[in-house]
Amino acid sequence: MDCCLCEIVLAFAAVALICLILVLLVAHFSASKIVDLKRHEKEKTFLTNEGKKEAFPSLHDPHSKDLSVIVPSYNEEQRLPLMMNEALEYLENRQKRQRSFTYEVIIVDDGSKDKTTEVALNYTRKCGADKVRVLTLTKNRGKGGAVRMGVLSCRGELILMADADGATKFADIEKVEASLKDLSPKPENMAICCGSRAHLEKESVAQRSVFRTFLMYGFHFLVWFFCVKGIRDTQCGFKLFTREAALRTFSSLHVERWAFDVELLHIAQCLKIPIAEVAVNWTEIEGSKLVPFWSWLQMGKDLIFIRLRYITGAWKLEPPRKVD
């Protein structure tokens, strides 16, 4: 009887080992090894307030602004004005208080089917292209792809990614900045600070269905187990980077959709870039896009494959290179 049990255990172990090897092989050979930094000719320029085309600068260039705000936008013609009005009011008031403070906002239209670009260009005409620029992608890349294209085109010493729905109070950037400065950046001046909604978790759980709560905790477990340790909220769309940290992390980013934040922070932890997390004010905005069930499955797969692809060497930490 004991021999039969041993044989069954060994058989299960062999099957499990074979399955693991197959998963590793699939993770390795199904991965695109080269980070997609190519952009369409139309994505290389922005319109000035006079309607003229000018070329975007490169993240590889020295900074010429104190702050760049990157706003990824997909079908956001309705909600973008609320966010932009709040952000610009804060930024203009700060500039009045601090005469030397300079900024830019880059709105990245991620292949929208509505009038997001037209709405965004109204702010260029109103504020000038030195302060507000619009990058319109010819096809939908996903939020991560949109953020990266904006980051690679910016001029800021500090770079903030902020959601177009305005769910996070924009003035909270001051808390995020303060927390970033409290870090001890490496000699390369790399540091990241993540806004966090973790302090609101109990309230959000009370408003969610049991099924969505299960998906949320499952996602958090996979993030912790496979990719990122010590960050409670990897998905908050309010993150601040030093220019050097943005260049190093976004140059290696492969995932362009829902799970891109996780890979970004995984890359940062692999590079030992200091990361802080600070609580921010966050409000559910009407019209917010709920993550569909299939996207939860996609995120789960991405989280597992992120780890496996770096382990197998299918993905590597790439040295920064310019956009084609």
Backbone torsions as a table, in degrees:
resi	resn	phi	psi	omega
1	MET	NA	-43.0	179.3
2	ASP	-63.6	-37.3	179.6
3	CYS	-64.8	-40.8	178.4
4	CYS	-63.1	-42.0	179.3
5	LEU	-64.1	-41.6	177.9
6	CYS	-62.4	-41.6	179.5
7	GLU	-63.6	-39.2	179.0
8	ILE	-65.2	-44.8	179.4
9	VAL	-61.9	-43.6	179.2
10	LEU	-64.1	-37.8	179.2
11	ALA	-64.8	-45.1	177.5
12	PHE	-61.9	-42.0	179.4
13	ALA	-62.9	-40.3	179.6
14	ALA	-65.6	-42.9	178.7
15	VAL	-62.8	-43.2	-180.0
16	ALA	-62.5	-40.6	179.7
17	LEU	-65.4	-42.8	178.6
18	ILE	-62.2	-43.8	178.6
19	CYS	-61.0	-42.7	179.4
20	LEU	-62.2	-43.6	179.3
21	ILE	-62.7	-41.6	179.0
22	LEU	-63.1	-42.9	179.2
23	VAL	-62.5	-43.1	178.6
24	LEU	-62.6	-40.5	178.8
25	LEU	-65.7	-43.4	178.2
26	VAL	-62.5	-45.5	179.7
27	ALA	-59.1	-38.7	-176.9
28	HIS	-74.2	-51.2	-171.3
29	PHE	-83.9	-15.6	177.6
30	SER	-88.3	-4.9	-175.5
31	ALA	-85.0	139.4	169.5
32	SER	-80.6	115.9	-171.8
33	LYS	-77.0	-23.0	-176.8
34	ILE	-100.1	127.5	177.3
35	VAL	-66.4	130.9	-176.2
36	ASP	-83.3	97.5	178.9
37	LEU	-107.9	6.1	-179.3
38	LYS	-72.3	147.2	175.9
39	ARG	-136.2	151.6	178.4
40	HIS	-66.9	153.9	179.6
41	GLU	-54.5	-37.3	-179.0
42	LYS	-68.2	-19.0	-177.8
43	GLU	-89.5	-1.5	-178.0
44	LYS	-89.4	-8.2	-176.1
45	THR	-129.4	161.5	174.2
46	PHE	-128.3	161.3	178.4
47	LEU	-93.9	134.4	174.5
48	THR	-79.3	173.7	178.6
49	ASN	-67.0	-15.3	174.7
50	GLU	-91.2	-0.8	179.3
51	GLY	87.5	10.6	178.4
52	LYS	-90.0	151.3	178.7
53	LYS	-89.7	134.7	173.9
54	GLU	-134.1	151.2	-177.7
55	ALA	-78.0	139.1	173.1
56	PHE	-67.8	147.0	172.5
57	PRO	-75.8	-175.6	-179.4
58	SER	-118.9	148.5	175.3
59	LEU	-62.6	-21.0	178.3
60	HIS	-73.0	-19.9	179.6
61	ASP	-74.0	156.9	174.1
62	PRO	-60.8	149.7	-178.7
63	HIS	-70.4	149.6	176.4
64	SER	-131.0	3.9	174.9
65	LYS	-131.1	154.7	176.2
66	ASP	-72.8	-39.0	-174.1
67	LEU	-140.8	134.6	168.8
68	SER	-114.9	132.9	176.8
69	VAL	-111.0	119.8	-178.8
70	ILE	-103.2	122.2	-176.0
71	VAL	-118.4	95.7	176.7
72	PRO	-70.7	133.0	-173.3
73	SER	-139.0	126.1	174.7
74	TYR	-130.7	113.4	-177.8
75	ASN	53.2	53.9	-174.7
76	GLU	-115.4	26.6	-177.8
77	GLU	-60.2	-29.1	-178.4
78	GLN	-80.4	-42.0	-172.3
79	ARG	-95.0	-21.9	-177.2
80	LEU	-57.4	-42.5	-179.3
81	PRO	-58.0	-39.5	179.6
82	LEU	-60.9	-46.0	-179.5
83	MET	-66.3	-45.8	-177.0
84	MET	-65.9	-38.7	178.9
85	ASN	-62.8	-42.9	179.1
86	GLU	-66.5	-45.4	-177.6
87	ALA	-64.0	-46.7	-177.6
88	LEU	-67.8	-34.8	176.6
89	GLU	-62.2	-45.8	178.4
90	TYR	-62.8	-48.0	-175.6
91	LEU	-65.0	-39.4	178.6
92	GLU	-68.3	-41.0	177.8
93	ASN	-64.9	-37.6	178.8
94	ARG	-66.6	-38.0	178.6
95	GLN	-65.5	-32.9	176.7
96	LYS	-69.3	-36.8	178.8
97	ARG	-74.4	-39.0	-177.8
98	GLN	-118.7	95.2	-172.3
99	ARG	-58.6	-28.6	-176.6
100	SER	-85.5	-8.6	-176.5
101	PHE	-70.9	130.3	177.6
102	THR	-126.9	150.5	-177.1
103	TYR	-151.1	167.1	169.8
104	GLU	-147.5	151.6	173.0
105	VAL	-119.8	127.1	176.3
106	ILE	-113.2	111.8	176.6
107	ILE	-90.7	121.4	-178.4
108	VAL	-105.6	108.0	176.7
109	ASP	-81.5	110.4	-173.7
110	ASP	-86.0	60.4	177.9
111	GLY	66.6	38.9	-177.0
112	SER	-63.5	155.0	177.3
113	LYS	-102.2	-2.2	178.9
114	ASP	-108.8	-153.7	-175.0
115	LYS	-101.0	34.6	-179.8
116	THR	-56.7	-45.8	-179.4
117	THR	-62.2	-43.9	-179.9
118	GLU	-61.7	-42.8	178.0
119	VAL	-63.0	-43.6	-179.4
120	ALA	-63.8	-40.7	-178.5
121	LEU	-65.6	-23.1	174.8
122	ASN	-60.2	-33.8	179.6
123	TYR	-75.3	-31.6	174.1
124	THR	-63.6	-45.2	-179.5
125	ARG	-65.4	-34.4	-177.2
126	LYS	-78.0	-43.1	-172.2
127	CYS	-103.4	-15.9	-176.4
128	GLY	95.9	149.2	-176.0
129	ALA	-73.0	-13.1	175.4
130	ASP	-71.7	-25.7	-178.2
131	LYS	-104.3	-33.7	-179.3
132	VAL	-131.8	120.6	178.4
133	ARG	-123.4	149.4	-178.5
134	VAL	-119.2	124.1	175.4
135	LEU	-110.4	112.3	-178.6
136	THR	-102.6	115.5	178.9
137	LEU	-80.0	140.9	-176.8
138	THR	-73.2	-22.2	176.0
139	LYS	-143.2	158.5	-179.3
140	ASN	-70.8	121.6	178.8
141	ARG	-98.3	-26.0	-169.0
142	GLY	107.6	158.7	-174.7
143	LYS	-57.3	-42.7	-179.6
144	GLY	-63.1	-41.2	178.3
145	GLY	-65.8	-38.5	178.9
146	ALA	-66.2	-45.1	179.4
147	VAL	-60.7	-45.6	-178.3
148	ARG	-60.8	-44.0	-179.7
149	MET	-61.6	-37.0	176.6
150	GLY	-68.0	-43.8	-179.9
151	VAL	-61.6	-43.3	-177.9
152	LEU	-68.8	-9.8	-177.9
153	SER	-111.4	11.1	-170.0
154	CYS	-101.3	170.7	-175.3
155	ARG	-119.1	2.2	-169.9
156	GLY	-80.9	147.3	171.0
157	GLU	-70.8	-38.3	171.1
158	LEU	-113.9	145.4	-175.4
159	ILE	-129.1	121.1	-179.9
160	LEU	-110.1	128.5	168.6
161	MET	-97.4	131.5	-176.4
162	ALA	-139.3	134.5	-177.9
163	ASP	-68.8	147.9	-177.7
164	ALA	-72.2	-15.7	-177.7
165	ASP	-80.3	-11.1	178.4
166	GLY	69.2	25.5	-178.2
167	ALA	-66.4	-30.3	177.7
168	THR	-95.1	132.5	178.3
169	LYS	-62.8	121.3	-170.6
170	PHE	-63.2	-33.2	-178.9
171	ALA	-62.6	-15.0	177.3
172	ASP	-66.1	-7.9	174.9
173	ILE	-57.2	-29.2	-179.6
174	GLU	-65.1	-39.4	176.6
175	LYS	-66.5	-40.8	-178.7
176	VAL	-66.7	-41.7	177.1
177	GLU	-61.9	-45.0	-179.0
178	ALA	-61.1	-41.1	179.8
179	SER	-67.4	-36.9	177.8
180	LEU	-63.2	-41.7	-178.6
181	LYS	-69.0	-25.1	179.0
182	ASP	-74.3	-16.5	177.5
183	LEU	-69.6	167.7	175.9
184	SER	-113.1	85.2	-177.5
185	PRO	-59.2	149.2	174.8
186	LYS	-64.3	170.9	178.3
187	PRO	-54.6	-26.2	179.5
188	GLU	-77.2	1.4	178.6
189	ASN	63.5	41.2	179.0
190	MET	-102.1	128.3	177.8
191	ALA	-161.9	152.3	-178.7
192	ILE	-138.5	139.8	171.9
193	CYS	-126.7	128.8	-178.1
194	CYS	-104.6	127.8	167.1
195	GLY	-66.7	149.4	-174.5
196	SER	-136.5	139.8	174.4
197	ARG	-108.1	13.2	-174.8
198	ALA	-60.2	-31.0	-179.3
199	HIS	-69.3	-13.3	179.8
200	LEU	-100.5	8.3	-171.8
201	GLU	-61.9	-42.1	-178.7
202	LYS	-61.2	-42.2	179.6
203	GLU	-65.5	-41.7	-178.4
204	SER	-68.8	-35.6	177.7
205	VAL	-62.5	-39.2	-179.4
206	ALA	-63.9	-25.3	-177.6
207	GLN	-95.3	-10.2	-177.2
208	ARG	-93.2	159.1	171.8
209	SER	-72.9	160.7	179.3
210	VAL	-59.3	-40.3	-177.6
211	PHE	-64.0	-45.2	-179.9
212	ARG	-69.4	-32.2	175.1
213	THR	-64.9	-41.1	177.1
214	PHE	-60.8	-44.6	179.0
215	LEU	-62.2	-40.2	-178.9
216	MET	-63.0	-48.6	-179.2
217	TYR	-67.3	-34.5	176.0
218	GLY	-63.0	-41.9	177.9
219	PHE	-62.9	-45.8	179.5
220	HIS	-59.4	-39.8	179.8
221	PHE	-64.7	-44.9	-179.5
222	LEU	-63.2	-40.3	177.7
223	VAL	-59.3	-48.8	-178.5
224	TRP	-66.1	-43.1	-173.3
225	PHE	-71.5	-39.5	-172.2
226	PHE	-102.1	-32.1	-163.8
227	CYS	-126.6	-55.8	-167.4
228	VAL	-128.8	127.0	178.1
229	LYS	-107.6	141.5	169.6
230	GLY	86.9	-3.8	177.1
231	ILE	-111.0	116.9	-174.3
232	ARG	-76.2	-33.8	-178.9
233	ASP	-127.7	96.4	-179.7
234	THR	-81.9	-17.2	-168.3
235	GLN	-99.2	-3.1	178.0
236	CYS	-62.4	130.4	-175.4
237	GLY	-85.0	34.9	-178.2
238	PHE	-132.4	89.2	-174.7
239	LYS	-129.9	140.1	-178.0
240	LEU	-117.8	132.3	-177.4
241	PHE	-124.4	146.1	162.0
242	THR	-72.4	157.6	-178.0
243	ARG	-58.8	-40.2	-178.2
244	GLU	-66.5	-39.3	178.9
245	ALA	-67.7	-39.1	178.8
246	ALA	-63.7	-43.4	-179.7
247	LEU	-61.9	-42.5	-176.1
248	ARG	-72.3	-39.8	-175.4
249	THR	-81.2	-46.0	-177.1
250	PHE	-69.3	-22.5	177.6
251	SER	-69.5	-22.2	-178.8
252	SER	-104.0	-1.1	-173.0
253	LEU	-72.9	127.6	176.6
254	HIS	-103.9	-44.0	-175.8
255	VAL	-73.9	127.9	-176.4
256	GLU	-112.5	-3.6	-177.1
257	ARG	-111.0	-142.8	-166.1
258	TRP	-52.6	-37.4	-172.6
259	ALA	-92.0	13.8	-175.5
260	PHE	-62.6	-35.4	-179.9
261	ASP	-57.8	-38.9	-177.2
262	VAL	-66.6	-46.3	178.3
263	GLU	-63.1	-39.4	-179.4
264	LEU	-58.4	-46.1	-179.5
265	LEU	-73.6	-31.4	174.8
266	HIS	-63.0	-44.2	177.0
267	ILE	-59.4	-45.8	-179.0
268	ALA	-60.1	-43.1	-179.8
269	GLN	-68.8	-35.7	175.9
270	CYS	-62.8	-35.6	180.0
271	LEU	-86.4	0.3	-179.5
272	LYS	60.2	35.6	174.5
273	ILE	-76.8	128.8	179.5
274	PRO	-61.5	134.0	-179.4
275	ILE	-128.5	130.6	174.4
276	ALA	-113.1	160.4	176.8
277	GLU	-135.6	128.8	-176.5
278	VAL	-134.5	139.3	-179.5
279	ALA	-66.6	136.7	176.8
280	VAL	-127.1	157.8	175.4
281	ASN	-74.1	130.3	-176.7
282	TRP	-139.7	135.2	-178.9
283	THR	-130.4	135.8	175.3
284	GLU	-66.2	121.4	-177.6
285	ILE	-97.7	137.3	178.7
286	GLU	-57.6	132.4	-179.1
287	GLY	91.6	4.2	178.8
288	SER	-60.1	142.1	-175.4
289	LYS	-85.3	112.5	175.5
290	LEU	-72.6	141.9	178.8
291	VAL	-74.2	118.2	-179.5
292	PRO	-67.7	160.3	-175.3
293	PHE	-57.2	-42.5	-178.3
294	TRP	-62.6	-29.1	179.2
295	SER	-72.6	-33.1	174.2
296	TRP	-60.7	-42.7	178.6
297	LEU	-63.8	-42.6	178.7
298	GLN	-61.7	-41.7	179.8
299	MET	-64.7	-41.5	178.3
300	GLY	-59.8	-44.6	178.1
301	LYS	-63.8	-43.4	-179.7
302	ASP	-60.7	-42.0	-178.1
303	LEU	-61.5	-45.4	179.4
304	ILE	-64.8	-44.3	-176.4
305	PHE	-72.0	-29.2	176.0
306	ILE	-56.0	-51.3	-178.1
307	ARG	-64.4	-47.4	-176.3
308	LEU	-65.3	-38.3	-178.0
309	ARG	-69.7	-31.7	175.0
310	TYR	-75.4	-35.6	178.1
311	ILE	-63.6	-44.4	-176.4
312	THR	-80.4	-8.1	179.9
313	GLY	85.4	5.8	176.9
314	ALA	-64.5	-38.0	173.4
315	TRP	-112.1	139.9	179.3
316	LYS	-130.2	160.5	176.8
317	LEU	-77.0	105.1	-172.7
318	GLU	-80.4	143.3	170.2
319	PRO	-68.2	146.1	-179.6
320	PRO	-56.7	134.0	175.2
321	ARG	-137.9	154.3	-175.5
322	LYS	-73.2	152.5	176.7
323	VAL	-69.2	138.4	177.2
324	ASP	-74.2	NA	NA
